[in-house]
Amino acid sequence: MGTLQVGLRNSTPMRLQVAFDCAPGELVALVGPSGSGKTSVLRAVAGLLKSKTLGGRIAVGRNVWFDSEQGLDLPPQQRQVGLVFQHYALFPHLSALDNVRIAAPSGGPAGLIDALFERLGLVGLEQRRPAQLSGGQQQRVALARALARQPQVLLLDEPFSAVDAPARQALYRELAALRQSVSTPMVLVTHDLGEARRLADRVVILDTGESLQVGVPAQVFASPRNARVAELVGIQNHFRGRFLRHEPGWGRLEWGQGSDVRLRVVDKNRIRHGAPVTWVIAGDRIELLADGPAHENVLRCEMVEQLALGETSLCSLRPEGLAEERVTLNLSTAQLRGLKAGPGHWLRLGIDPQAIHIMPQKEPAAAPQAT
């Protein structure tokens, strides 16, 4: 089994500028808002995207499926792709067994379908039609059908969104178990960031057809490449400021413009002294402290709003000296109660320098001088 390599460009009907790879046994998640091109990428890999302007290359190991420069474009039936759709796409008039059997290649290994039904917990359901199966069972049949093709690549188009939470958890376990026994590149389309964090080895952040960042989920979600990626991965605490060099390996971040609030940050020697920046805070690396004096990276904040959500509260806090700024955090309701903190009260936030991720901000182009 080889590595899936995707490099695509397109102008119509969907703009694409996408590049990523997926190794055998790896699961890569395509993440982005509606209309970002996630499903178009899957359709292109499967050979289902018909566009005269599609360019680039798709290959699995040494097998090239699409190469616009060579005029090569294999039809879907010649690409060994297993595709699982969001709404299953099972044939309603066929039994579960026949839905899977119809996808199996002639001359395939004996016992393949029986093994798939055993692996996916479908034994005893062979003769049921889709209407007689639960949503989770239908999704398992759809997965068995995709695997019956013995695919070189498995494509999953939001496969868990149409089932309830218990069925979704069971399907997550099935996918995890499957990955231990099948060395197939898997590409998952999802709009659920939690799902991408839980399942994917790497994520591809897509926006308007362009891959903005590729990396392991923890790295991408904590260190977005730019402000747009930060927005797409749901980072709430996103601010502007100015970076100041301080000493080797360390810098100061001036929060806002001309404020006295400065935070100690790691200097990776990538941003010039005095440059305007945008920056984000990883909320899970902020320590909640009782009110007291502020000092380096420990800020006094007034709680402006608290919305109780059971064990946690969604809180909006105004840092002292920054009238227009708000830090939004999910905080332990019990801890807030212990600190006797609520709207109108003051507390402190201890911010780990490693929790602050700085991104260069595009500076406006200088106006042309009159001649």
VOBA-1610 file (N, C-alpha, C; in pm, whole numbers, padded with zeros to 5 digits, always signed):
BEGIN
Met+00086-00119+00000Met+00000+00000+00000Met+00090+00124+00000Gly+00058+00221-00087Gly+00143+00338-00099Gly+00082+00461-00037Thr+00160+00569-00036Thr+00115+00697+00018Thr+00029+00770-00085Leu-00083+00824-00040Leu-00167+00908-00125Leu-00103+01045-00134Gln-00082+01093-00257Gln-00025+01225-00280Gln-00124+01307-00362Val-00163+01422-00307Val-00263+01505-00371Val-00207+01646-00390Gly-00210+01692-00513Gly-00177+01830-00544Gly-00274+01878-00651Leu-00366+01966-00617Leu-00473+02004-00708Leu-00486+02155-00721Arg-00524+02197-00840Arg-00559+02336-00864Arg-00680+02337-00958Asn-00768+02430-00936Asn-00888+02436-01018Asn-00948+02575-01008Ser-01027+02612-01108Ser-01093+02743-01105Ser-01245+02732-01104Thr-01301+02634-01175Thr-01446+02614-01176Thr-01477+02465-01175Pro-01591+02423-01121Pro-01692+02503-01050Pro-01649+02542-00909Met-01543+02480-00859Met-01494+02511-00725Met-01346+02544-00735Arg-01307+02659-00683Arg-01166+02694-00681Arg-01092+02601-00587Leu-00978+02547-00631Leu-00896+02460-00549Leu-00749+02498-00561Gln-00681+02497-00450Gln-00536+02511-00444Gln-00493+02431-00322Val-00483+02300-00340Val-00472+02207-00228Val-00354+02113-00248Ala-00279+02090-00140Ala-00169+01994-00145Ala-00156+01927-00009Phe-00154+01793-00008Phe-00129+01716+00114Phe-00098+01573+00074Asp-00050+01495+00169Asp-00031+01352+00146Asp-00088+01276+00264Cys-00101+01144+00247Cys-00157+01059+00351Cys-00090+00923+00342Ala-00016+00886+00444Ala+00062+00763+00443Ala-00025+00642+00471Pro+00021+00522+00438Pro-00056+00401+00470Pro-00084+00393+00621Gly-00209+00367+00655Gly-00248+00358+00796Gly-00271+00491+00863Glu-00245+00602+00794Glu-00265+00735+00851Glu-00406+00784+00821Leu-00461+00865+00912Leu-00589+00930+00887Leu-00567+01080+00886Val-00599+01141+00773Val-00587+01286+00755Val-00728+01344+00746Ala-00756+01445+00825Ala-00888+01509+00826Ala-00883+01640+00749Leu-00979+01659+00659Leu-00998+01786+00590Leu-01101+01866+00668Val-01060+01982+00719Val-01143+02061+00809Val-01163+02200+00749Gly-01286+02249+00756Gly-01314+02383+00706Gly-01462+02409+00705Pro-01502+02534+00684Pro-01645+02568+00684Pro-01714+02514+00560Ser-01847+02523+00558Ser-01923+02484+00439Ser-01876+02566+00320Gly-01858+02499+00207Gly-01813+02567+00087Gly-01663+02584+00078Ser-01588+02520+00169Ser-01442+02536+00168Ser-01373+02442+00070Gly-01447+02347+00013Gly-01388+02258-00087Gly-01356+02118-00037Lys-01398+02084+00084Lys-01364+01954+00142Lys-01415+01838+00055Thr-01544+01841+00025Thr-01602+01733-00054Thr-01551+01735-00197Ser-01523+01852-00251Ser-01468+01861-00387Ser-01333+01789-00394Val-01253+01800-00290Val-01123+01730-00288Val-01146+01579-00289Leu-01240+01531-00207Leu-01270+01387-00207Leu-01316+01341-00344Arg-01405+01419-00404Arg-01457+01382-00536Arg-01346+01380-00640Ala-01251+01471-00630Ala-01139+01472-00723Ala-01053+01348-00706Val-01027+01308-00581Val-00947+01188-00556Val-01018+01065-00611Ala-01151+01060-00594Ala-01228+00945-00639Ala-01252+00945-00790Gly-01219+01056-00857Gly-01242+01065-01000Gly-01381+01110-01037Leu-01455+01168-00941Leu-01593+01209-00963Leu-01608+01358-00993Leu-01502+01435-00975Leu-01509+01579-01001Leu-01478+01605-01147Lys-01577+01648-01221Lys-01560+01673-01363Lys-01545+01823-01386Ser-01426+01863-01422Ser-01398+02004-01446Ser-01288+02015-01551Lys-01313+02093-01654Lys-01213+02111-01759Lys-01091+02187-01711Thr-01106+02260-01599Thr-00993+02341-01550Thr-00914+02271-01439Leu-00952+02147-01405Leu-00881+02076-01298Leu-00739+02042-01341Gly-00643+02080-01258Gly-00504+02050-01286Gly-00436+01992-01164Gly-00316+01938-01186Gly-00239+01884-01075Gly-00213+01735-01091Arg-00198+01668-00976Arg-00158+01526-00980Arg-00214+01454-00857Ile-00263+01332-00878Ile-00307+01245-00771Ile-00243+01109-00794Ala-00176+01058-00692Ala-00110+00928-00705Ala-00117+00854-00574Val-00113+00721-00583Val-00100+00636-00465Val+00023+00550-00487Gly+00128+00580-00412Gly+00256+00513-00438Gly+00302+00546-00579Arg+00328+00442-00657Arg+00371+00461-00796Arg+00255+00463-00893Asn+00134+00441-00844Asn+00017+00438-00932Asn-00040+00579-00945Val-00030+00635-01065Val-00079+00770-01091Val-00223+00760-01142Trp-00313+00829-01073Trp-00453+00829-01111Trp-00490+00951-01195Phe-00421+01062-01169Phe-00453+01185-01239Phe-00326+01266-01254Asp-00299+01311-01377Asp-00184+01398-01404Asp-00222+01485-01522Ser-00254+01611-01493Ser-00302+01700-01600Ser-00196+01727-01705Glu-00068+01728-01666Glu+00039+01755-01763Glu+00054+01640-01861Gln+00028+01518-01813Gln+00039+01401-01901Gln-00094+01365-01967Gly-00198+01439-01935Gly-00329+01409-01992Gly-00388+01280-01938Leu-00349+01241-01817Leu-00395+01115-01757Leu-00506+01142-01657Asp-00618+01072-01671Asp-00731+01088-01579Asp-00809+00956-01576Leu-00772+00868-01482Leu-00839+00739-01475Leu-00984+00756-01431Pro-01076+00680-01490Pro-01216+00687-01448Pro-01232+00627-01308Pro-01342+00660-01239Pro-01360+00612-01101Pro-01345+00462-01084Gln-01396+00384-01180Gln-01392+00239-01165Gln-01251+00182-01174Gln-01156+00262-01224Gln-01017+00216-01230Gln-00933+00267-01113Arg-00995+00344-01025Arg-00926+00391-00905Arg-00976+00305-00787Gln-00886+00244-00718Gln-00926+00158-00607Gln-00955+00244-00484Val-01077+00302-00485Val-01119+00393-00379Val-01240+00334-00308Gly-01237+00336-00177Gly-01356+00306-00097Gly-01411+00437-00046Leu-01538+00465-00076Leu-01597+00594-00041Leu-01718+00571+00048Val-01717+00634+00167Val-01828+00626+00261Val-01896+00762+00264Phe-02025+00766+00228Phe-02097+00891+00218Phe-02163+00928+00351Gln-02197+01055+00363Gln-02260+01106+00485Gln-02393+01037+00512His-02471+01015+00407His-02604+00956+00424His-02608+00813+00368Tyr-02496+00745+00378Tyr-02483+00602+00354Tyr-02492+00562+00207Ala-02593+00612+00132Ala-02610+00580-00010Ala-02623+00430-00033Leu-02693+00361+00056Leu-02719+00218+00038Leu-02837+00200-00058Phe-02838+00087-00129Phe-02950+00055-00217Phe-03066+00005-00131Pro-03179+00077-00129Pro-03285+00042-00036Pro-03351-00093-00064His-03345-00141-00190His-03412-00266-00226His-03323-00389-00206Leu-03197-00366-00165Leu-03105-00477-00145Leu-03082-00501+00003Ser-03052-00626+00037Ser-03017-00660+00175Ser-02880-00603+00208Ala-02848-00604+00337Ala-02715-00558+00380Ala-02606-00639+00310Leu-02627-00771+00302Leu-02527-00857+00237Leu-02509-00821+00092Asp-02620-00800+00020Asp-02609-00768-00123Asp-02552-00628-00146Asn-02579-00534-00054Asn-02519-00401-00065Asn-02367-00409-00058Val-02317-00499+00024Val-02172-00514+00035Val-02117-00598-00079Arg-02189-00704-00113Arg-02143-00797-00217Arg-02129-00727-00352Ile-02217-00629-00379Ile-02216-00563-00510Ile-02088-00484-00534Ala-02019-00446-00424Ala-01896-00368-00437Ala-01771-00455-00444Ala-01783-00582-00407Ala-01665-00669-00402Ala-01621-00706-00543Pro-01491-00696-00574Pro-01444-00733-00707Pro-01454-00883-00729Ser-01480-00920-00853Ser-01484-01063-00885Ser-01344-01121-00867Gly-01340-01241-00816Gly-01212-01304-00793Gly-01144-01259-00666Gly-01220-01186-00577Gly-01163-01142-00450Gly-01141-01260-00357Pro-01070-01238-00247Pro-01039-01348-00156Pro-01166-01409-00096Ala-01165-01542-00085Ala-01278-01612-00027Ala-01295-01571+00119Gly-01419-01553+00160Gly-01446-01520+00299Gly-01430-01373+00332Leu-01401-01287+00231Leu-01379-01145+00258Leu-01502-01081+00320Ile-01619-01105+00260Ile-01741-01039+00308Ile-01779-01091+00445Asp-01767-01222+00466Asp-01796-01276+00599Asp-01705-01214+00705Ala-01577-01195+00669Ala-01482-01135+00763Ala-01519-00991+00794Leu-01568-00917+00692Leu-01608-00778+00714Leu-01730-00770+00805Phe-01827-00858+00784Phe-01946-00858+00871Phe-01908-00893+01014Glu-01812-00983+01029Glu-01766-01020+01163Glu-01693-00903+01228Arg-01603-00839+01154Arg-01522-00730+01208Arg-01607-00611+01249Leu-01712-00582+01171Leu-01792-00462+01195Leu-01920-00489+01274Gly-01931-00607+01333Gly-02045-00636+01419Gly-02178-00644+01346Leu-02177-00698+01225Leu-02298-00705+01143Leu-02351-00847+01129Val-02290-00943+01195Val-02335-01081+01185Val-02479-01091+01236Gly-02564-01156+01159Gly-02705-01169+01193Gly-02793-01066+01125Leu-02730-00966+01060Leu-02806-00860+00994Leu-02797-00870+00842Glu-02741-00980+00793Glu-02712-00991+00650Glu-02834-00972+00562Gln-02950-01023+00603Gln-03068-01021+00517Gln-03158-00900+00540Arg-03121-00814+00631Arg-03203-00695+00654Arg-03177-00590+00547Arg-03284-00521+00511Arg-03270-00409+00418Arg-03237-00282+00498Pro-03187-00178+00431Pro-03146-00057+00503Pro-03254+00000+00596Ala-03381-00004+00554Ala-03488+00052+00636Ala-03507-00024+00767Gln-03455-00147+00772Gln-03468-00230+00892Gln-03346-00218+00984Leu-03253-00131+00947Leu-03131-00112+01025Leu-03130+00024+01091Ser-03063+00034+01207Ser-03045+00164+01271Ser-02944+00246+01191Gly-02934+00375+01225Gly-02837+00460+01155Gly-02695+00409+01169Gly-02658+00367+01291Gly-02523+00315+01311Gly-02498+00188+01234Gln-02600+00100+01225Gln-02585-00024+01149Gln-02573+00005+01000Gln-02652+00101+00951Gln-02641+00139+00810Gln-02501+00192+00779Gln-02447+00271+00872Gln-02314+00325+00849Gln-02209+00215+00848Arg-02226+00112+00931Arg-02134-00001+00930Arg-02142-00078+00798Val-02265-00093+00746Val-02281-00158+00616Val-02211-00077+00507Ala-02227+00056+00513Ala-02161+00143+00415Ala-02009+00131+00424Leu-01957+00119+00547Leu-01813+00102+00564Leu-01769-00034+00512Ala-01848-00139+00540Ala-01814-00274+00489Ala-01813-00274+00337Arg-01909-00202+00277Arg-01914-00195+00130Arg-01789-00126+00075Ala-01746-00018+00140Ala-01626+00051+00094Ala-01502-00038+00106Leu-01495-00115+00215Leu-01378-00201+00237Leu-01381-00325+00147Ala-01501-00364+00103Ala-01512-00481+00016Ala-01440-00461-00116Arg-01419-00336-00153Arg-01346-00307-00277Arg-01196-00326-00262Gln-01154-00358-00139Gln-01009-00368-00109Gln-00937-00242-00160Pro-00979-00127-00108Pro-00932+00000-00164Pro-00786+00030-00130Gln-00724+00106-00219Gln-00592+00161-00191Gln-00605+00288-00109Val-00724+00351-00112Val-00751+00473-00035Val-00895+00464+00015Leu-00916+00501+00141Leu-01050+00505+00198Leu-01088+00651+00222Leu-01199+00694+00162Leu-01246+00832+00173Leu-01375+00834+00255Leu-01379+00920+00356Leu-01491+00925+00450Leu-01550+01066+00449Asp-01669+01082+00392Asp-01731+01214+00377Asp-01831+01237+00489Glu-01788+01301+00597Glu-01870+01327+00716Glu-01952+01204+00754Pro-01887+01089+00776Pro-01960+00964+00793Pro-02034+00951+00925Phe-02003+01037+01023Phe-02063+01020+01155Phe-02167+01126+01189Ser-02191+01220+01098Ser-02276+01334+01131Ser-02424+01299+01136Ala-02464+01189+01072Ala-02606+01157+01065Ala-02650+01055+01171Val-02562+01023+01266Val-02599+00926+01370Val-02596+00994+01506Asp-02666+00933+01603Asp-02672+00993+01736Asp-02541+00969+01811Ala-02526+01034+01928Ala-02399+01034+02001Ala-02351+00893+02039Pro-02439+00805+02094Pro-02389+00670+02128Pro-02340+00593+02006Ala-02415+00603+01894Ala-02371+00534+01771Ala-02241+00594+01719Arg-02227+00726+01734Arg-02105+00791+01687Arg-01983+00742+01765Gln-01997+00729+01897Gln-01887+00679+01978Gln-01850+00537+01939Ala-01953+00454+01913Ala-01926+00316+01871Ala-01854+00312+01737Leu-01892+00402+01645Leu-01826+00407+01514Leu-01683+00457+01526Tyr-01659+00549+01619Tyr-01521+00593+01643Tyr-01435+00473+01684Arg-01490+00390+01772Arg-01413+00272+01816Arg-01389+00177+01699Glu-01493+00159+01614Glu-01477+00072+01497Glu-01365+00124+01406Leu-01363+00256+01386Leu-01261+00314+01299Leu-01123+00297+01360Ala-01111+00317+01492Ala-00982+00299+01559Ala-00935+00155+01547Ala-01027+00059+01566Ala-00990-00082+01552Ala-00952-00115+01409Leu-01025-00057+01314Leu-00997-00082+01172Leu-00857-00036+01136Arg-00817+00078+01190Arg-00685+00133+01156Arg-00571+00044+01205Gln-00598-00037+01306Gln-00494-00127+01355Gln-00477-00250+01267Ser-00577-00276+01182Ser-00571-00398+01101Ser-00560-00370+00951Val-00579-00246+00909Val-00576-00213+00766Val-00477-00099+00743Ser-00379-00122+00658Ser-00279-00017+00630Ser-00319+00058+00504Thr-00430+00129+00514Thr-00484+00205+00401Thr-00483+00353+00434Pro-00437+00439+00344Pro-00452+00583+00368Pro-00600+00618+00381Met-00635+00697+00482Met-00774+00735+00505Met-00785+00886+00511Val-00880+00940+00436Val-00904+01085+00434Val-01047+01108+00482Leu-01059+01185+00590Leu-01187+01212+00653Leu-01226+01358+00633Val-01346+01383+00582Val-01402+01518+00577Val-01489+01537+00701Thr-01465+01644+00775Thr-01546+01674+00891Thr-01550+01824+00916His-01662+01872+00970His-01670+02011+01013His-01654+02019+01165Asp-01642+01902+01230Asp-01637+01893+01375Asp-01491+01895+01422Leu-01449+02006+01483Leu-01310+02018+01527Leu-01275+01914+01632Gly-01370+01885+01723Gly-01346+01783+01824Gly-01323+01647+01762Glu-01398+01616+01657Glu-01382+01490+01586Glu-01245+01482+01520Ala-01203+01592+01459Ala-01071+01595+01396Ala-00960+01575+01499Arg-00971+01640+01614Arg-00872+01623+01721Arg-00866+01478+01767Arg-00985+01416+01780Arg-00994+01283+01837Arg-00943+01175+01741Leu-00967+01193+01611Leu-00945+01083+01518Leu-00822+01099+01429Ala-00785+01222+01397Ala-00687+01242+01290Ala-00543+01243+01339Asp-00454+01189+01255Asp-00310+01203+01278Asp-00264+01342+01236Arg-00323+01391+01125Arg-00293+01526+01078Arg-00422+01588+01025Val-00427+01720+01024Val-00542+01792+00969Val-00495+01884+00857Val-00584+01904+00761Val-00565+02001+00654Val-00673+02107+00671Ile-00635+02230+00699Ile-00731+02338+00717Ile-00759+02400+00580Leu-00886+02392+00537Leu-00926+02442+00406Leu-01014+02565+00421Asp-00997+02659+00329Asp-01082+02778+00322Asp-01090+02823+00178Thr-01210+02838+00128Thr-01235+02876-00012Thr-01147+02797-00108Gly-01136+02665-00083Gly-01065+02578-00174Gly-00915+02574-00158Glu-00860+02645-00061Glu-00715+02651-00043Glu-00674+02585+00087Ser-00569+02503+00081Ser-00516+02444+00204Ser-00425+02546+00271Leu-00470+02595+00388Leu-00399+02703+00457Leu-00290+02650+00549Gln-00312+02531+00608Gln-00213+02476+00701Gln-00235+02326+00712Val-00126+02251+00720Val-00130+02106+00737Val-00040+02070+00855Gly-00090+01988+00947Gly-00007+01947+01061Gly-00086+01862+01158Val-00020+01818+01265Val-00089+01741+01368Val-00189+01833+01437Pro-00304+01781+01480Pro-00408+01867+01535Pro-00360+01956+01650Ala-00287+01900+01745Ala-00245+01980+01861Ala-00161+02099+01817Gln-00074+02078+01717Gln+00014+02186+01671Gln-00064+02292+01593Val-00155+02248+01506Val-00232+02343+01424Val-00326+02424+01511Phe-00395+02358+01606Phe-00494+02429+01686Phe-00429+02521+01789Ala-00308+02489+01832Ala-00239+02576+01929Ala-00153+02681+01862Ser-00104+02652+01740Ser-00012+02743+01670Ser-00059+02766+01527Pro-00173+02832+01508Pro-00221+02858+01372Pro-00123+02944+01294Arg-00120+02920+01164Arg-00024+02992+01079Arg-00058+03139+01066Asn-00186+03171+01064Asn-00227+03311+01048Asn-00363+03332+01114Ala-00411+03456+01106Ala-00536+03492+01174Ala-00654+03415+01120Arg-00657+03387+00990Arg-00769+03314+00932Arg-00774+03171+00985Val-00660+03106+00995Val-00657+02970+01050Val-00704+02972+01196Ala-00660+03072+01272Ala-00703+03084+01411Ala-00855+03094+01420Glu-00914+03169+01329Glu-01060+03183+01326Glu-01126+03051+01290Leu-01071+02979+01191Leu-01133+02856+01145Leu-01124+02743+01247Val-01020+02744+01330Val-01009+02637+01431Val-01074+02677+01563Gly-01148+02787+01561Gly-01233+02821+01675Gly-01162+02881+01793Ile-01047+02944+01772Ile-00977+03009+01883Ile-01051+03138+01919Gln-01095+03148+02046Gln-01175+03263+02088Gln-01089+03383+02124Asn-00972+03357+02181Asn-00889+03466+02233Asn-00782+03502+02131His-00817+03598+02047His-00733+03639+01934His-00721+03791+01940Phe-00597+03838+01953Phe-00575+03980+01982Phe-00468+04037+01889Arg-00454+04170+01895Arg-00349+04241+01821Arg-00250+04300+01920Gly-00131+04326+01871Gly-00031+04385+01958Gly+00095+04419+01881Arg+00205+04434+01955Arg+00334+04468+01895Arg+00442+04387+01965Phe+00530+04328+01884Phe+00636+04244+01939Phe+00762+04326+01963Leu+00821+04307+02081Leu+00942+04380+02119Leu+01050+04280+02160Arg+01167+04291+02100Arg+01279+04205+02142Arg+01325+04250+02280His+01364+04150+02363His+01401+04183+02501His+01538+04127+02538Glu+01554+03997+02525Glu+01681+03931+02556Glu+01685+03803+02474Pro+01802+03741+02459Pro+01810+03620+02376Pro+01706+03515+02417Gly+01624+03477+02319Gly+01524+03374+02342Gly+01393+03424+02398Trp+01387+03552+02437Trp+01266+03605+02500Trp+01231+03741+02442Gly+01102+03769+02442Gly+01057+03898+02396Gly+00946+03949+02484Arg+00896+04067+02450Arg+00782+04126+02519Arg+00672+04150+02416Leu+00550+04120+02456Leu+00436+04142+02370Leu+00354+04257+02427Glu+00350+04366+02354Glu+00269+04481+02394Glu+00127+04456+02350Trp+00037+04443+02447Trp-00104+04410+02418Trp-00174+04536+02368Gly-00221+04533+02245Gly-00282+04651+02184Gly-00175+04746+02136Gln-00210+04872+02121Gln-00116+04972+02074Gln-00095+05077+02182Gly+00030+05086+02226Gly+00066+05187+02323Gly+00020+05159+02464Ser-00021+05035+02495Ser-00066+05005+02630Ser+00053+04974+02720Asp+00028+04975+02850Asp+00132+04940+02947Asp+00131+04790+02978Val+00037+04716+02921Val+00028+04572+02948Val+00122+04499+02853Arg+00223+04436+02912Arg+00320+04361+02833Arg+00338+04222+02891Leu+00347+04124+02801Leu+00359+03985+02841Leu+00492+03929+02795Arg+00553+03848+02878Arg+00677+03779+02841Arg+00641+03666+02746Val+00711+03658+02632Val+00683+03557+02531Val+00814+03498+02480Val+00803+03381+02420Val+00920+03316+02359Val+00953+03387+02228Asp+01080+03415+02206Asp+01125+03477+02082Asp+01190+03370+01995Lys+01123+03332+01888Lys+01175+03231+01796Lys+01256+03293+01683Asn+01286+03423+01697Asn+01370+03493+01601Asn+01310+03495+01461Arg+01177+03503+01454Arg+01110+03506+01325Arg+01040+03639+01298Ile+01026+03720+01403Ile+00953+03846+01389Ile+01043+03961+01431Arg+01046+04064+01351Arg+01137+04176+01378Arg+01088+04257+01498His+01180+04326+01561His+01148+04413+01674His+01054+04524+01631Gly+00947+04544+01707Gly+00852+04650+01679Gly+00744+04614+01579Ala+00744+04489+01529Ala+00647+04452+01426Ala+00507+04437+01484Pro+00404+04483+01412Pro+00266+04456+01455Pro+00236+04307+01438Val+00166+04251+01533Val+00137+04107+01530Val-00008+04082+01572Thr-00057+03966+01537Thr-00177+03913+01601Thr-00131+03794+01684Trp-00209+03762+01788Trp-00164+03655+01875Trp-00284+03588+01941Val-00262+03463+01981Val-00368+03384+02043Val-00315+03322+02172Ile-00409+03288+02260Ile-00374+03223+02386Ile-00441+03086+02388Ala-00364+02984+02424Ala-00421+02851+02446Ala-00490+02851+02582Gly-00623+02842+02584Gly-00700+02855+02707Gly-00667+02751+02812Asp-00623+02631+02768Asp-00594+02526+02865Asp-00461+02547+02937Arg-00389+02653+02903Arg-00261+02681+02969Arg-00267+02816+03042Ile-00386+02853+03085Ile-00405+02973+03166Ile-00447+02930+03305Glu-00378+02980+03406Glu-00405+02943+03545Glu-00496+03047+03609Leu-00600+03000+03676Leu-00693+03087+03745Leu-00649+03107+03889Leu-00632+03234+03930Leu-00580+03265+04063Leu-00672+03365+04133Ala-00666+03363+04266Ala-00742+03462+04343Ala-00687+03602+04319Asp-00766+03703+04346Asp-00723+03841+04324Asp-00602+03873+04410Gly-00517+03959+04355Gly-00395+03999+04423Gly-00317+04089+04330Pro-00192+04118+04364Pro-00114+04207+04279Pro-00078+04141+04146Ala-00078+04222+04040Ala-00035+04175+03909Ala+00116+04177+03902His+00173+04086+03827His+00316+04089+03795His+00335+04018+03663Glu+00459+03990+03626Glu+00488+03941+03492Glu+00401+03820+03457Asn+00323+03834+03350Asn+00235+03730+03296Asn+00127+03685+03394Val+00103+03764+03498Val-00011+03742+03587Val-00093+03870+03585Leu-00211+03864+03523Leu-00292+03983+03500Leu-00414+03985+03591Arg-00445+04102+03646Arg-00572+04119+03716Arg-00681+04139+03610Cys-00793+04070+03631Cys-00904+04080+03537Cys-01035+04093+03612Glu-01125+04175+03559Glu-01259+04186+03614Glu-01352+04094+03535Met-01429+04013+03607Met-01524+03928+03538Met-01644+04013+03495Val-01665+04017+03364Val-01773+04097+03308Val-01900+04015+03295Glu-01884+03887+03261Glu-02001+03802+03239Glu-01967+03659+03275Gln-02064+03589+03333Gln-02050+03446+03363Gln-02178+03375+03323Leu-02164+03278+03230Leu-02278+03198+03187Leu-02253+03054+03232Ala-02330+03009+03331Ala-02309+02875+03386Ala-02355+02770+03286Leu-02268+02670+03263Leu-02297+02560+03171Leu-02277+02428+03243Gly-02333+02416+03361Gly-02314+02294+03439Gly-02182+02299+03513Glu-02092+02205+03482Glu-01964+02198+03552Glu-01869+02309+03510Thr-01895+02373+03399Thr-01811+02483+03354Thr-01895+02608+03334Ser-01826+02721+03332Ser-01892+02849+03306Ser-01817+02920+03194Leu-01892+02974+03100Leu-01833+03055+02995Leu-01819+03198+03049Cys-01695+03242+03064Cys-01669+03370+03131Cys-01601+03469+03038Ser-01640+03594+03050Ser-01577+03703+02979Ser-01507+03792+03082Leu-01376+03815+03060Leu-01297+03889+03158Leu-01228+04007+03091Arg-01226+04121+03162Arg-01160+04241+03111Arg-01028+04261+03183Pro-00915+04252+03111Pro-00785+04274+03176Pro-00772+04418+03225Glu-00711+04435+03341Glu-00689+04569+03397Glu-00601+04649+03302Gly-00644+04772+03273Gly-00567+04859+03183Gly-00602+04842+03037Leu-00698+04752+03004Leu-00737+04728+02866Leu-00889+04731+02858Ala-00944+04850+02853Ala-01089+04867+02866Ala-01167+04798+02756Glu-01109+04787+02635Glu-01184+04734+02521Glu-01160+04585+02497Glu-01067+04524+02569Glu-01033+04384+02543Glu-01113+04290+02634Arg-01140+04168+02583Arg-01207+04066+02661Arg-01139+03932+02637Val-01116+03860+02746Val-01065+03723+02739Val-01181+03630+02768Thr-01207+03537+02680Thr-01317+03443+02695Thr-01263+03306+02731Leu-01311+03250+02842Leu-01260+03123+02891Leu-01373+03035+02942Asn-01356+02904+02926Asn-01442+02807+02994Asn-01373+02771+03125Leu-01432+02810+03237Leu-01371+02790+03368Leu-01456+02698+03454Ser-01391+02632+03547Ser-01461+02542+03638Ser-01556+02621+03727Thr-01683+02584+03723Thr-01782+02652+03807Thr-01748+02634+03955Ala-01703+02514+03992Ala-01667+02488+04132Ala-01548+02573+04175Gln-01448+02589+04085Gln-01332+02669+04119Gln-01371+02817+04135Leu-01457+02865+04049Leu-01504+03002+04061Leu-01578+03023+04193Arg-01658+02923+04230Arg-01731+02931+04356Arg-01633+02934+04473Gly-01526+02852+04464Gly-01426+02850+04570Gly-01352+02980+04584Leu-01331+03049+04471Leu-01264+03179+04473Leu-01361+03294+04501Lys-01490+03258+04513Lys-01595+03358+04533Lys-01591+03464+04424Ala-01572+03415+04301Ala-01561+03505+04186Ala-01688+03498+04104Gly-01737+03612+04064Gly-01855+03623+03980Gly-01853+03758+03911Pro-01955+03789+03833Pro-01959+03918+03763Pro-01935+04035+03858Gly-01844+04123+03818Gly-01808+04238+03900Gly-01691+04213+03993His-01651+04088+04011His-01538+04055+04097His-01408+04051+04015Trp-01297+04062+04088Trp-01166+04058+04025Trp-01097+03926+04060Leu-01021+03876+03965Leu-00935+03761+03987Leu-00813+03779+03899Arg-00725+03681+03901Arg-00602+03693+03821Arg-00589+03574+03725Leu-00527+03600+03612Leu-00495+03497+03515Leu-00344+03486+03501Gly-00293+03367+03526Gly-00151+03340+03503Gly-00134+03280+03365Ile-00061+03349+03278Ile-00049+03309+03138Ile+00092+03255+03112Asp+00101+03127+03081Asp+00228+03064+03048Asp+00284+03126+02920Pro+00409+03173+02918Pro+00465+03228+02793Pro+00454+03132+02675Gln+00462+03000+02705Gln+00452+02901+02598Gln+00310+02893+02542Ala+00211+02947+02616Ala+00072+02941+02571Ala+00040+03051+02471Ile+00132+03146+02453Ile+00107+03259+02364Ile+00171+03230+02229His+00089+03230+02125His+00138+03206+01989His+00122+03334+01909Ile+00235+03383+01854Ile+00238+03511+01784Ile+00246+03489+01633Met+00168+03567+01560Met+00167+03559+01414Met+00192+03697+01355Pro+00272+03706+01250Pro+00295+03838+01189Pro+00166+03892+01129Gln+00150+04021+01142Gln+00031+04088+01088Gln+00071+04161+00961Lys-00008+04146+00858Lys+00022+04217+00732Lys+00010+04366+00755Glu+00118+04435+00721Glu+00116+04580+00735Glu+00062+04643+00607Pro-00015+04752+00618Pro-00070+04816+00498Pro+00043+04868+00408Ala+00021+04851+00279Ala+00121+04899+00184Ala+00132+05051+00190Ala+00252+05099+00175Ala+00274+05243+00180Ala+00209+05309+00059Ala+00148+05424+00082Ala+00083+05496-00028Ala+00190+05548-00124Pro+00164+05544-00255Pro+00261+05594-00351Pro+00284+05744-00331Gln+00407+05782-00340Gln+00441+05923-00323Gln+00417+06000-00452Ala+00372+06124-00433Ala+00347+06208-00551Ala+00480+06247-00615Thr+00477+06255-00744Thr+00599+06295-00814Thr+00576+06428-00884
//
